Amino acid sequence: MEHIRIGIIGGAGYTAGELLRLLINHPAAEIAWIHSSSNAGKPISDVHEGLLGETDLVFSDSYSLDDIDLLFLCSAHGQSTVFWSENKRPVHLKVIDLAQDYRDESEGYVYGLPELQTDAIAGAASVANPGCFATAIQLALLPLAKAGLLPANLAAVNITGITGSTGAGVKPGATTHFSWRTDNLSVYKPFSHQHLAEIVRSLGKLQPGVEGKPVFIPVRGNFARGIFVTATIPVATSQEDAEALYSDFYAGAPFTVFSRKAVDMKQVINTNKAAVSVTYSENGVLLVTVAIDNLLKGASGQAVQNMNLMFGLDPRTGLRLKPSAF
């Protein structure tokens, strides 16, 4: 298997740490450099301490885009556009951006949700990795959109999503402080979360004519990693038909698993899986439940899945991970 030479910008954050955890065990990956000016010269394991004994790589304060095949951009939102304003991109270089800068598919980027457009990702030179909430919510709604069953006004769709503290990034803040977060729940950005834009865009691709946006209530959970989404949608169907719809839609998806039992978050933590289940109510409302690991299927695992597609590898390569069941 030919090696893919990889560079990582923004190497000190959570998504970069998860990328490293995956890539050092990926049979086709060769990490050329991990850039972090503030940590230059330090061993990777000084920052990503879970990698103690796993790698002797060190952070670099310099980089060469000419010497790599693939660049992962793991800096904060807004920094990818700054990076490209300061650097010339080699013609051969493929890019996966984990920030939100190009999720509108501007500048030739392909939106990187494999369950939505696998073929486009496989042929892309530039991929914009989806947001974590956006991934879970789209996986809840895409089968309905494909079947034309979403309400014409998406405001009739109600979603609650609970996320772990790692979703807020590595920089500590008042709402990630342990003494505040533990034994606590809180709502943030109700009705206005930034991931709604990419969700609505994707739904419109499969069901043209939908208007508005879902009612989305994000909730901070008292755990470190994971996302648990519940969506309720008014739709004329049945339990049997809903199960068939979701089962068929995800039949070929290597990581999105439909379950006829209720799903929970421990089924997916530390994996690139998404677990999906449906329950239909007699009053004409469908409940869809989705669980993902926000740092893997919601970020770095999905980025590696996209890398595999872009380089013609089995999507599962380097991603056969064990869930933490207990």
C-alpha positions as CSV (number, residue, x, y, z in Angstrom):
1,M,0.0,0.0,0.0
2,E,1.5,3.3,-1.1
3,H,2.0,5.8,1.7
4,I,0.2,9.2,1.9
5,R,2.5,11.9,3.2
6,I,0.5,14.0,5.6
7,G,0.9,17.5,7.2
8,I,-1.3,18.8,10.0
9,I,-1.9,22.5,10.8
10,G,-3.2,23.4,14.2
11,G,-1.6,20.4,15.9
12,A,-2.4,21.1,19.5
13,G,-6.2,20.9,19.5
14,Y,-8.6,18.0,20.2
15,T,-9.2,17.2,16.5
16,A,-5.5,17.1,15.7
17,G,-4.9,14.8,18.7
18,E,-7.6,12.4,17.5
19,L,-6.2,12.5,14.0
20,L,-2.8,11.6,15.3
21,R,-4.2,8.7,17.3
22,L,-5.8,7.4,14.1
23,L,-3.0,8.1,11.7
24,I,-0.1,6.6,13.6
25,N,-1.9,3.3,13.2
26,H,-3.1,3.8,9.7
27,P,-1.3,1.5,7.2
28,A,-1.2,4.1,4.4
29,A,-0.4,7.2,6.5
30,E,3.1,8.7,6.9
31,I,3.0,11.9,9.1
32,A,5.6,14.3,7.7
33,W,5.0,17.1,10.2
34,I,2.6,18.5,12.8
35,H,2.7,22.3,13.1
36,S,2.2,24.2,16.3
37,S,4.2,27.3,16.8
38,S,3.4,27.5,20.6
39,N,4.6,23.9,21.1
40,A,7.5,23.7,18.6
41,G,10.1,21.2,19.6
42,K,8.0,19.5,22.2
43,P,7.1,15.8,21.9
44,I,3.5,15.2,20.6
45,S,2.8,13.3,23.8
46,D,3.5,16.3,26.0
47,V,0.3,17.8,24.7
48,H,-1.7,14.8,23.6
49,E,-0.8,12.7,26.7
50,G,-2.8,9.7,25.6
51,L,-0.1,9.1,23.0
52,L,2.5,8.5,25.6
53,G,4.6,5.6,24.3
54,E,2.8,5.5,21.0
55,T,5.0,7.9,18.9
56,D,8.2,9.9,19.1
57,L,6.9,12.7,16.8
58,V,7.5,16.3,17.8
59,F,5.8,19.5,16.9
60,S,7.3,21.8,14.3
61,D,7.2,25.5,13.8
62,S,7.9,25.2,10.1
63,Y,6.2,23.3,7.3
64,S,6.5,22.6,3.6
65,L,3.4,22.1,1.5
66,D,5.4,20.8,-1.4
67,D,6.6,17.7,0.5
68,I,3.2,16.3,1.4
69,D,0.2,14.7,-0.4
70,L,-2.5,15.7,2.0
71,L,-3.0,18.6,4.4
72,F,-5.3,18.5,7.4
73,L,-6.4,22.0,8.6
74,C,-7.3,21.7,12.3
75,S,-7.1,25.3,13.4
76,A,-10.1,27.3,14.7
77,H,-13.0,28.4,12.5
78,G,-11.9,31.3,10.3
79,Q,-8.3,30.4,10.3
80,S,-8.3,28.3,7.2
81,T,-9.1,31.3,5.0
82,V,-6.3,33.2,6.7
83,F,-3.9,30.3,6.1
84,W,-4.6,30.3,2.4
85,S,-4.2,34.0,2.2
86,E,-0.7,33.5,3.5
87,N,0.3,30.3,1.6
88,K,0.4,29.1,-2.0
89,R,-1.2,25.8,-2.5
90,P,0.8,23.3,-4.7
91,V,-1.2,21.9,-7.6
92,H,-0.8,18.3,-6.4
93,L,-1.9,18.9,-2.8
94,K,-5.2,17.5,-1.4
95,V,-6.8,19.2,1.6
96,I,-9.3,18.3,4.3
97,D,-10.4,21.2,6.3
98,L,-12.0,20.5,9.7
99,A,-13.1,24.1,10.3
100,Q,-16.3,25.6,8.9
101,D,-14.7,28.0,6.5
102,Y,-15.6,26.1,3.3
103,R,-18.7,24.0,4.3
104,D,-20.7,26.1,1.8
105,E,-18.6,24.3,-0.9
106,S,-17.0,27.6,-2.0
107,E,-13.5,27.7,-3.5
108,G,-14.0,24.2,-5.0
109,Y,-14.4,22.4,-1.7
110,V,-16.8,19.3,-1.6
111,Y,-18.9,18.9,1.6
112,G,-17.5,15.8,3.2
113,L,-20.5,13.9,4.5
114,P,-20.0,10.4,3.0
115,E,-23.6,9.3,3.5
116,L,-24.6,12.3,1.3
117,Q,-22.0,12.3,-1.5
118,T,-19.5,9.5,-1.4
119,D,-18.6,9.8,-5.1
120,A,-18.0,13.5,-5.0
121,I,-15.6,13.1,-2.0
122,A,-13.8,10.3,-3.8
123,G,-13.1,12.7,-6.8
124,A,-12.3,15.8,-4.7
125,A,-9.1,17.6,-4.2
126,S,-10.5,19.7,-1.4
127,V,-13.0,18.5,1.3
128,A,-14.8,20.5,4.0
129,N,-15.4,18.2,6.9
130,P,-18.9,18.6,8.4
131,G,-19.6,19.9,11.9
132,C,-20.3,17.4,14.7
133,F,-23.9,18.4,15.4
134,A,-24.4,18.7,11.6
135,T,-23.3,15.2,11.1
136,A,-25.6,13.7,13.7
137,I,-28.6,15.8,12.6
138,Q,-28.2,15.1,8.9
139,L,-27.9,11.4,9.6
140,A,-31.3,11.7,11.4
141,L,-33.0,13.5,8.5
142,L,-31.3,12.5,5.2
143,P,-33.5,9.3,4.6
144,L,-36.7,11.4,5.0
145,A,-35.3,14.1,2.6
146,K,-34.4,11.5,0.0
147,A,-37.9,10.1,0.2
148,G,-39.4,13.6,0.0
149,L,-41.1,13.2,3.4
150,L,-39.7,16.2,5.3
151,P,-42.3,18.9,6.0
152,A,-42.1,21.7,3.4
153,N,-41.4,24.1,6.3
154,L,-38.4,22.7,8.2
155,A,-39.6,24.7,11.3
156,A,-41.9,21.7,11.9
157,V,-38.8,19.6,12.7
158,N,-37.8,19.7,16.3
159,I,-34.3,18.6,17.4
160,T,-32.5,18.4,20.7
161,G,-28.8,17.6,20.7
162,I,-26.7,16.9,23.8
163,T,-22.9,17.3,23.4
164,G,-19.8,16.6,25.5
165,S,-17.4,19.2,26.7
166,T,-14.8,18.4,24.1
167,G,-17.2,19.9,21.5
168,A,-16.2,23.3,22.9
169,G,-12.5,22.8,22.0
170,V,-9.3,22.4,23.9
171,K,-9.1,26.0,25.3
172,P,-10.8,26.0,28.8
173,G,-13.7,28.3,29.6
174,A,-16.4,28.9,32.1
175,T,-18.8,26.4,30.5
176,T,-16.1,23.6,30.3
177,H,-14.8,24.0,33.8
178,F,-15.3,20.7,35.6
179,S,-17.0,22.1,38.7
180,W,-19.6,23.9,36.5
181,R,-20.1,21.2,33.9
182,T,-20.4,18.1,36.2
183,D,-23.9,17.3,37.4
184,N,-25.2,20.0,35.2
185,L,-27.1,20.6,31.9
186,S,-27.5,23.9,30.0
187,V,-28.9,25.2,26.7
188,Y,-26.8,27.3,24.4
189,K,-27.3,29.0,21.0
190,P,-31.0,27.9,20.8
191,F,-32.5,28.3,17.3
192,S,-29.3,29.8,16.0
193,H,-26.5,27.2,16.0
194,Q,-24.0,27.7,13.2
195,H,-24.4,24.1,12.0
196,L,-28.0,24.8,10.8
197,A,-26.7,26.4,7.6
198,E,-24.9,23.3,6.4
199,I,-27.8,21.1,7.5
200,V,-30.4,23.0,5.5
201,R,-28.1,23.1,2.5
202,S,-27.8,19.3,2.5
203,L,-31.5,18.7,3.0
204,G,-32.3,21.0,0.1
205,K,-30.0,18.9,-2.2
206,L,-32.1,15.8,-1.5
207,Q,-35.5,17.4,-1.2
208,P,-35.6,20.6,-3.2
209,G,-38.2,23.2,-2.1
210,V,-37.9,22.8,1.6
211,E,-37.9,26.2,3.4
212,G,-36.9,27.6,6.8
213,K,-34.8,25.7,9.2
214,P,-35.3,23.1,11.9
215,V,-35.9,24.1,15.5
216,F,-32.6,23.0,17.1
217,I,-31.9,23.2,20.8
218,P,-28.2,22.4,21.6
219,V,-27.5,21.2,25.2
220,R,-24.2,21.0,27.1
221,G,-23.9,17.6,28.6
222,N,-21.9,16.6,31.8
223,F,-19.6,14.2,29.9
224,A,-16.4,14.7,27.8
225,R,-17.3,13.2,24.4
226,G,-20.3,12.1,22.4
227,I,-23.4,13.6,20.9
228,F,-26.9,12.3,21.4
229,V,-29.6,13.7,19.1
230,T,-33.3,13.3,19.1
231,A,-35.4,14.6,16.3
232,T,-39.2,14.6,16.0
233,I,-40.8,15.0,12.6
234,P,-44.5,15.1,11.6
235,V,-44.8,12.5,8.8
236,A,-47.4,10.0,7.5
237,T,-45.7,6.6,7.8
238,S,-45.7,3.6,10.0
239,Q,-43.1,1.9,12.3
240,E,-42.5,-0.8,9.7
241,D,-42.1,1.7,6.8
242,A,-39.9,4.0,8.7
243,E,-37.6,1.1,9.7
244,A,-37.4,0.0,6.1
245,L,-36.7,3.5,4.9
246,Y,-33.7,4.0,7.2
247,S,-32.4,0.4,6.9
248,D,-32.4,0.7,3.1
249,F,-30.8,4.2,3.1
250,Y,-27.9,3.1,5.3
251,A,-27.5,-0.4,3.9
252,G,-24.3,0.5,2.1
253,A,-22.9,2.9,4.7
254,P,-19.7,1.5,6.3
255,F,-20.1,3.4,9.6
256,T,-23.8,4.4,9.9
257,V,-25.7,1.6,11.5
258,F,-29.5,1.3,11.7
259,S,-30.8,-0.5,14.8
260,R,-34.3,-1.7,15.4
261,K,-33.6,-1.3,19.2
262,A,-33.1,2.0,21.0
263,V,-29.5,3.2,20.6
264,D,-27.2,4.8,23.2
265,M,-24.0,6.8,23.2
266,K,-21.7,4.1,24.6
267,Q,-22.3,2.1,21.4
268,V,-20.3,4.6,19.5
269,I,-17.8,6.3,21.8
270,N,-14.2,6.0,20.6
271,T,-15.4,4.8,17.2
272,N,-16.3,6.3,13.8
273,K,-19.8,4.8,14.0
274,A,-23.2,6.5,14.0
275,A,-26.0,4.5,15.6
276,V,-29.6,5.4,14.3
277,S,-33.0,4.2,15.5
278,V,-36.6,5.3,14.8
279,T,-39.9,5.2,16.8
280,Y,-43.2,6.1,15.2
281,S,-46.0,7.5,17.3
282,E,-49.8,7.0,16.7
283,N,-50.2,10.8,16.6
284,G,-48.2,11.0,13.3
285,V,-44.7,11.9,14.7
286,L,-41.5,10.1,13.9
287,L,-38.8,10.1,16.6
288,V,-35.2,9.6,15.2
289,T,-32.4,9.0,17.6
290,V,-28.7,9.3,16.5
291,A,-25.6,8.8,18.6
292,I,-22.0,9.6,17.5
293,D,-18.6,10.4,19.0
294,N,-18.2,14.1,18.4
295,L,-14.5,13.9,18.0
296,L,-14.5,10.9,15.6
297,K,-17.6,10.5,13.4
298,G,-18.2,14.2,14.2
299,A,-14.7,15.3,13.3
300,S,-11.4,13.4,13.0
301,G,-12.7,9.9,12.2
302,Q,-14.8,11.3,9.5
303,A,-11.8,13.2,8.2
304,V,-9.9,9.9,7.9
305,Q,-12.9,8.3,6.3
306,N,-12.8,11.1,3.7
307,M,-9.0,10.7,3.3
308,N,-9.6,7.0,2.5
309,L,-12.2,7.9,-0.1
310,M,-10.0,10.6,-1.7
311,F,-7.1,8.2,-2.1
312,G,-9.1,5.2,-3.3
313,L,-8.8,3.1,-0.1
314,D,-11.4,1.1,1.7
315,P,-13.3,3.6,3.8
316,R,-12.8,1.5,6.9
317,T,-9.0,1.6,6.7
318,G,-7.5,2.7,10.0
319,L,-11.0,3.1,11.5
320,R,-11.8,-0.4,12.9
321,L,-12.1,0.9,16.5
322,K,-13.4,-0.6,19.7
323,P,-16.3,1.2,21.4
324,S,-16.0,1.8,25.2
325,A,-18.9,-0.3,26.4
326,F,-18.3,0.1,30.1
